Amino acid sequence: LSDFDQRLFAADDCSDVMINDANASMPGPAADIKVTTSDLRSQVGRIQNQVKEIQEVVRMYSSTTGPRRVRRQKAEIMSAEALDTNPYSRLMALKSLGVVKNYERVRDFSVALVGIGGIGVGVAEMLTRCGIGKIIIYDYDTIELANMNKMFYRPEQSGWNKTMACRHYCSELNPDCAFEVHNMDVAKDESSQKFKDSIATGSLDRKGPVNLVIGCVDNMEARQAIENVIEELQIPYLDAVVSDDAMSGAVQLIIPGRTGGLEASPIRSHMPKQPGTCAASLPTTDSIIAGLAAQNALKYLLGFGEVAFLISYNAVTNDFTTRMTYPDPRKLGPGGASTPGVATPGAY
């Protein structure tokens, strides 16, 4: 029997038992007075509670994902109206309160997100909720049960490509955002040209590059591959990483020719992936680093607040430290001059 059938029969049995018990305690017509109004109300109350439980089971089983899922319509503009039905009212309040001059510009930006593991899924979700114009997603891995401790994926999605599952989830959150997915390992030689081309033509109109590349990968080969591409294309790169023991993390903004590169990162080594071993991970640390990455991406793109060029987090001591980074002298041109830096959207 299904869970629903078992609950239904349980309710029927309960009502039969109550009726039989009442009849047993009343040997004759005169015994009717022994059943008080309070007893009857109590019995009715118990039956009503069981009916509610059955109704809840019916509601749950009416859909594979619980309550009926509602997809909102696309919004042509970002309205500042303070209405409960306006998905952008809280975001546009940043403009009315003087925090951001022109928040609706967020729709004009395109970002490339490489790696959608514990950090990447958080960044993808936050930028989607914030109304970013377009996210290009890169990953080559599939969902496993081992991912359930730190990602928004569900157990029944085991075996899915992470890129497809991420696009499915985020597009339901905000249908106004555009998504493009690439199942590839950016560190592989055979992927390098396709990766570069997709970055170079990743703008909303596909006539120019993305505005920002965000890397959330857990190996130095992929991080260096990203850095090589952004240096060639002169595109800013936001590197977000967590240590193998999950007790520290860092977010670094790399602007070619103007700031330091990965050589300035406090985390430059990762545990090799091999059978029987794995790095530690905490959803708390991953979420903190994801939040810092998404926050700095918005500040950089929209030009508000102070962008952290390198912010480090120590989960053991609860310390946050920030500092500026400077170009590696080995990358400077003749005479010590730096290579031309890319123009930044937020004037940083």
ChimeraX attribute file (.defattr): number of C-alpha atoms within 10 A of each C-alpha:
attribute: neighborCount
match mode: 1-to-1
recipient: residues
	/A:1	7
	/A:2	7
	/A:3	11
	/A:4	17
	/A:5	12
	/A:6	12
	/A:7	17
	/A:8	18
	/A:9	12
	/A:10	14
	/A:11	20
	/A:12	13
	/A:13	12
	/A:14	15
	/A:15	17
	/A:16	12
	/A:17	12
	/A:18	13
	/A:19	12
	/A:20	10
	/A:21	11
	/A:22	16
	/A:23	13
	/A:24	10
	/A:25	12
	/A:26	14
	/A:27	10
	/A:28	9
	/A:29	7
	/A:30	8
	/A:31	11
	/A:32	13
	/A:33	9
	/A:34	11
	/A:35	12
	/A:36	9
	/A:37	9
	/A:38	9
	/A:39	12
	/A:40	11
	/A:41	11
	/A:42	11
	/A:43	14
	/A:44	13
	/A:45	12
	/A:46	14
	/A:47	17
	/A:48	13
	/A:49	12
	/A:50	19
	/A:51	15
	/A:52	12
	/A:53	16
	/A:54	20
	/A:55	14
	/A:56	13
	/A:57	17
	/A:58	13
	/A:59	13
	/A:60	15
	/A:61	14
	/A:62	12
	/A:63	11
	/A:64	8
	/A:65	9
	/A:66	11
	/A:67	11
	/A:68	11
	/A:69	9
	/A:70	7
	/A:71	11
	/A:72	13
	/A:73	9
	/A:74	10
	/A:75	13
	/A:76	7
	/A:77	10
	/A:78	18
	/A:79	17
	/A:80	18
	/A:81	14
	/A:82	13
	/A:83	11
	/A:84	9
	/A:85	9
	/A:86	13
	/A:87	20
	/A:88	21
	/A:89	16
	/A:90	16
	/A:91	18
	/A:92	21
	/A:93	17
	/A:94	15
	/A:95	15
	/A:96	13
	/A:97	9
	/A:98	10
	/A:99	13
	/A:100	18
	/A:101	14
	/A:102	15
	/A:103	21
	/A:104	21
	/A:105	14
	/A:106	18
	/A:107	18
	/A:108	15
	/A:109	21
	/A:110	27
	/A:111	27
	/A:112	26
	/A:113	23
	/A:114	25
	/A:115	26
	/A:116	23
	/A:117	21
	/A:118	28
	/A:119	27
	/A:120	30
	/A:121	24
	/A:122	24
	/A:123	27
	/A:124	27
	/A:125	20
	/A:126	18
	/A:127	23
	/A:128	23
	/A:129	18
	/A:130	22
	/A:131	25
	/A:132	23
	/A:133	21
	/A:134	24
	/A:135	26
	/A:136	23
	/A:137	25
	/A:138	23
	/A:139	22
	/A:140	15
	/A:141	17
	/A:142	16
	/A:143	21
	/A:144	17
	/A:145	13
	/A:146	10
	/A:147	17
	/A:148	15
	/A:149	13
	/A:150	19
	/A:151	20
	/A:152	16
	/A:153	20
	/A:154	13
	/A:155	13
	/A:156	10
	/A:157	14
	/A:158	17
	/A:159	12
	/A:160	15
	/A:161	16
	/A:162	26
	/A:163	24
	/A:164	16
	/A:165	18
	/A:166	22
	/A:167	20
	/A:168	12
	/A:169	14
	/A:170	21
	/A:171	18
	/A:172	15
	/A:173	16
	/A:174	22
	/A:175	16
	/A:176	21
	/A:177	21
	/A:178	19
	/A:179	20
	/A:180	15
	/A:181	17
	/A:182	17
	/A:183	16
	/A:184	20
	/A:185	18
	/A:186	25
	/A:187	17
	/A:188	12
	/A:189	10
	/A:190	11
	/A:191	13
	/A:192	17
	/A:193	13
	/A:194	14
	/A:195	19
	/A:196	20
	/A:197	13
	/A:198	18
	/A:199	25
	/A:200	20
	/A:201	14
	/A:202	24
	/A:203	23
	/A:204	19
	/A:205	10
	/A:206	13
	/A:207	10
	/A:208	13
	/A:209	23
	/A:210	23
	/A:211	22
	/A:212	26
	/A:213	27
	/A:214	26
	/A:215	26
	/A:216	27
	/A:217	23
	/A:218	24
	/A:219	16
	/A:220	16
	/A:221	15
	/A:222	19
	/A:223	21
	/A:224	16
	/A:225	17
	/A:226	23
	/A:227	25
	/A:228	14
	/A:229	20
	/A:230	22
	/A:231	19
	/A:232	10
	/A:233	16
	/A:234	20
	/A:235	23
	/A:236	26
	/A:237	25
	/A:238	24
	/A:239	24
	/A:240	29
	/A:241	30
	/A:242	28
	/A:243	21
	/A:244	17
	/A:245	14
	/A:246	19
	/A:247	19
	/A:248	23
	/A:249	25
	/A:250	25
	/A:251	29
	/A:252	32
	/A:253	28
	/A:254	26
	/A:255	26
	/A:256	25
	/A:257	21
	/A:258	17
	/A:259	21
	/A:260	22
	/A:261	23
	/A:262	19
	/A:263	12
	/A:264	17
	/A:265	20
	/A:266	17
	/A:267	18
	/A:268	14
	/A:269	13
	/A:270	15
	/A:271	15
	/A:272	11
	/A:273	11
	/A:274	7
	/A:275	6
	/A:276	5
	/A:277	9
	/A:278	12
	/A:279	13
	/A:280	12
	/A:281	18
	/A:282	14
	/A:283	16
	/A:284	15
	/A:285	22
	/A:286	28
	/A:287	19
	/A:288	17
	/A:289	28
	/A:290	28
	/A:291	18
	/A:292	21
	/A:293	30
	/A:294	23
	/A:295	16
	/A:296	24
	/A:297	23
	/A:298	21
	/A:299	19
	/A:300	23
	/A:301	22
	/A:302	20
	/A:303	20
	/A:304	19
	/A:305	12
	/A:306	10
	/A:307	19
	/A:308	21
	/A:309	19
	/A:310	23
	/A:311	23
	/A:312	23
	/A:313	21
	/A:314	15
	/A:315	15
	/A:316	9
	/A:317	9
	/A:318	9
	/A:319	10
	/A:320	13
	/A:321	11
	/A:322	14
	/A:323	10
	/A:324	13
	/A:325	19
	/A:326	14
	/A:327	19
	/A:328	16
	/A:329	11
	/A:330	8
	/A:331	15
	/A:332	13
	/A:333	12
	/A:334	8
	/A:335	6
	/A:336	10
	/A:337	11
	/A:338	18
	/A:339	16
	/A:340	11
	/A:341	15
	/A:342	16
	/A:343	14
	/A:344	15
	/A:345	15
	/A:346	13
	/A:347	10
	/A:348	13
